[in-house]
Amino acid sequence: MAKKILVVDDEPEMLNLIRFTLEQGQYDVVTCDSGRNAWNAIIDNKPDLLLLDVMLPGIDGYSLQIKISQDEATKEIPIIVMTALEPSRTLFKKFEQVKGFMTKPFKTDALMAKVEELIGKASDSPS
């Protein structure tokens, strides 16, 4: 079964680009376009990896990260933070589950390499 990745970003072009890139790698991709809806999407989908934008409508990525890190059901999900705000990197360094940081715009091959580094190829069996 393919590994599931949840992408939370409010920019439709970014969601489409990331979805296309990850689906080419055979991942099961679910998208969410607001911080307000992200929590339910995380709980409902139980992703293997979360790609999280920082600036989101409703609840920002940092506030969402705090909630994710404090909940037993979600605190083990690895996260790649995506942002155009490079200085926000320091805010997320304290979270152990933040395993990567992509500054927008980023190269899709760099994203795919980071995803594979964190969760392996889409169809890898868990060891």
C-alpha positions in Angstrom: 0.0 0.0 0.0 1.3 3.4 -0.9 2.5 5.8 1.8 0.2 8.7 2.5 1.3 12.3 2.5 -0.9 15.2 3.6 0.0 18.6 2.1 -1.3 21.7 3.8 -0.9 24.8 1.8 -3.3 27.7 0.8 -1.8 28.3 -2.6 -3.7 26.2 -5.3 -0.7 26.2 -7.6 1.6 24.9 -4.9 -0.8 22.2 -3.9 -1.1 21.1 -7.5 2.6 21.1 -8.1 3.4 19.1 -5.0 0.5 16.7 -5.6 1.7 16.1 -9.2 5.3 15.6 -8.0 4.5 13.2 -5.2 2.0 11.2 -7.3 4.7 10.7 -9.9 6.6 9.0 -7.1 3.5 6.8 -6.5 2.6 8.3 -3.1 -1.0 8.6 -2.0 -1.5 12.4 -1.7 -4.2 14.2 0.2 -4.3 18.1 0.2 -5.8 20.7 2.5 -5.9 24.4 1.8 -6.3 25.9 5.2 -5.1 25.7 8.8 -8.7 25.6 9.9 -9.3 22.3 8.1 -5.9 20.8 8.6 -6.4 19.2 12.0 -9.4 17.2 10.8 -7.5 16.2 7.7 -4.6 15.0 9.8 -6.8 13.0 12.1 -9.0 11.6 9.3 -6.1 10.6 7.0 -3.4 9.5 9.5 -0.6 10.5 7.1 2.9 8.9 7.0 4.3 12.4 6.4 2.9 16.0 6.6 4.0 18.8 4.4 3.1 22.0 6.3 3.0 25.6 5.0 3.6 28.3 7.6 1.3 31.1 6.5 -2.2 29.6 6.4 -5.7 31.1 6.8 -7.5 30.2 10.0 -4.7 28.6 12.0 -1.0 29.3 11.0 1.4 26.4 10.5 3.3 27.2 13.7 0.1 27.0 15.9 -0.8 23.8 14.1 2.6 22.4 14.7 2.2 23.1 18.5 -1.1 21.2 18.5 0.3 18.3 16.5 3.3 18.0 18.8 1.1 17.9 21.9 -1.3 15.2 20.8 -0.5 11.5 21.3 -2.1 10.5 18.0 -0.1 12.9 15.9 3.2 13.7 17.7 5.1 11.0 15.8 4.2 12.2 12.3 7.3 13.5 10.5 6.9 17.0 9.1 8.5 19.0 6.4 7.8 22.7 6.9 7.4 24.7 3.6 7.6 28.5 3.6 8.7 31.6 1.8 9.7 33.1 5.1 13.2 31.7 5.7 13.5 33.3 9.2 10.6 31.1 10.4 13.0 28.2 10.3 14.3 29.0 13.8 10.7 28.8 15.2 10.4 25.2 14.1 13.9 23.9 15.2 12.6 23.1 18.6 10.2 20.5 17.3 11.7 17.1 17.1 9.2 15.9 14.5 10.1 18.6 12.1 12.5 16.7 9.9 12.9 19.1 7.0 12.5 22.6 5.9 11.8 23.7 2.3 12.1 27.4 1.4 9.7 28.4 -1.4 10.3 28.3 -4.2 12.0 24.9 -4.1 13.0 22.3 -6.7 10.6 19.4 -6.9 13.5 16.9 -7.1 14.8 18.3 -3.7 11.3 17.8 -2.3 11.1 14.2 -3.6 14.6 13.5 -2.2 13.7 14.7 1.2 10.4 12.8 1.2 12.2 9.6 0.2 14.9 10.2 2.9 12.2 10.5 5.6 9.6 7.8 4.7 11.2 5.8 1.9 9.8 5.2 -1.5 6.0 5.1 -1.8 5.7 1.3 -1.9 8.5 0.3 0.5 7.3 -2.1 3.1 7.8 -1.1 6.6 10.8 -2.9 8.1 
